[in-house]
Amino acid sequence: MRILLIEDDLKVADYIAKGLRESGYSVEHAADGKSGLVKATSEEYDAMIVDRMLPQVDGLTIIQTMRASGNDTPVLILSALGDVDDRVKGLKAGGDDYLVKPFAFAELLARIEVILRRQESNTTQTKLRIADLEMDLLAHKVTRADQVLNLQPREYKLLEYLMRHAGQVVTRTMLLENVWDYHFDPQTNVIDVHISRLRQKIDKGFERTLLTTVRGAGYKLDDT
Amino acid sequence: MILNKILASFTFRFLTIYIIALSVGVFLLLASLYAWLSKGFLDDVHQSVDRELVALEAAWMDGGAEGFDRFVAEHNGPERLSRYFYIAVNADGEKITGTLEHIPPTRSYRDKWLAFTLEALTGEPEDSNHVFIARSTDLADGTRLLAARQYGDVINTAKLVSAALIRSMIVTIIMGLLGGVIFAGISVRRIGAINQQLHQIMSGNLSARVDSESQAGDYGHLTDNLNNMLDQIEKLMAGVRQVSDNIAHDLRTPLTRLRNNLTALQEDTDLNSRKERVNGLIEEADALLATFNSLLRIAQIETGNRRSEFEKLDLKQLLGDIVEMYEPLAADRNISFSASLSPVAPMCGDRNLLFQCFANLVDNAIKYTPEGGKIELRLAQYADVCQIDIADSGAGIPEAERDKVFERFYRVEAARSEHPGNGLGLSMVAAVLKQHGGEITLKDNRPGLRVVINLNLRSLEPA
């Protein structure tokens, strides 16, 4: 998987590139907007990480130019500004996700994996399955080992999100944004409680634990 | 150079323009006054000549040349002597009688008025006494009667008046200029003094003030306002200093802990416990980052005009989501969390920030309520006001500290050691509510804390 990183802060770029390489990605780095735009339009990448504030050509312009020429490589926008307004602008310009600095690397990695996977699994599915856990999206029914699980609406949504991103690390912020649809900063472990409730329902009494906590990052639904 | 300053000062320029306008105005006024006066004088002259001619004619008709002479003799008093002249000539133009030698060559103007000049009359050539206005009448027998008045006196009077008018105009201009220079000088000096003091204040001595004792009137108001502004700046600076002091103080503890843990890590040789320690360090660093993020967010909310983010929202649904999100957490701690939410009118707001605000309050309630306690959330609308009540059965907040808890990093002393937290939750709540024009009051719930929030729906009406 090739990732293009356009970031003018060399320290941040090094930190990201190193982390991504350790996670098995090959990374190319462009330190300014112009060379970034040249690379983005002349070569093929699986995903891009673009800083908003760049010398010469700013991040949003790069994305807009790419999208205008029919290039739909998934893009994760990095920004020092945390305004909702900025976030909306970034997504409107054609970004796939938005991450505010400073961020934990785990958060970045999780989001990159999600946007990479989004490309593959865009087909309309009617059933999601992880090991013996099955979700029927049409009937709104969840079963594990053919046993029907009784889930609250929010638990269902939470599980659906986890199942759609099975095998990937899903962070707390991602859950807040996608399952609860609020951008906010919970002071406590409120998400953990929801996760442990869900875990009670899907894992309790089964030998294999599917829903695990990834320390310092988030959660993962996996059948390994 | 004070003169340069005066010349460059706004007051002086303004006064110069003012004087020019004033001069033009005065000139126009005086000119029309002069024209009006001269016309009046001339009319007087015309009228008197008319009267004389009528009387003369009557005297002629009455007594012929003798009657004429009698009239002239009667009318030519010593004062009139040099002013009025009369003559009667026959049809051939020969003098019959009168005080003039002959009818001089005349210019006629304005109908039947005649004007002429007699050089030799007084023997004073530059005198204006030899200009005349006359009128004649022709009788049936061909006799022609003429009455003339010399009007040099009138011209002299007019000249005097115009000279006086010109002089007063010059005096007006000179006085105006002098006044302008003096006023400009005064204002330059006063403003200069204020500017100098402001320079000193800006160059560091923020506690100094502009001297307002010596300034009266408008300048006094100006200096008072400047001083009030400086007071506010000083207060804000003190606030900033206090906040940064607090930040330094409150971040020192976790940083020290971080440092100590790093030292311990250095000495630790066991691989497993090292990993454990690193995880702990990451958590510690994350908490620090979260604190900074919260600080930045509060600052953003407080300074930015985020009304642009406002959208129509249903507060009941939002609070419903809060309950749904926090109920499991409360249940985990064996706290009963009940909500009674009545429908309220739709309003405008930033849903993410409002969610954050209520989440912080509910989170606090759960944090500070002991196991087995209860929390109640209520939403109701009274006229234009939306009231949200969050009541818990926890320790509450001592009355003396109820204002302070909204300050950044302030934490109730008893809570400091027992509960985790960064002391920013309520600052965030206050910032969000301020942005929405809401009010928050902390009350005693006996036992516990009752947070009452009032949102004015009228100011949050959806567009």
Interface residues (C-beta under 8 A of the other chain):
Chain A: G82 D83 V84 D85 P102 A104 R154 W180 Y182 H183 F184 D185 P186 Q187 T188 N189 V190 V193 H194 R197 R215 G216
Chain B: N279 I282 E283 D286 L289 A290 F292 N293 S294 L296 R297 Q300 G304 R306 S308 E309 D321 E324 M325 Y326 P328 L329 D332 D350 R351 N352 L353 F355 Q356 A359 N360 D363 I366 K367 G421 G425
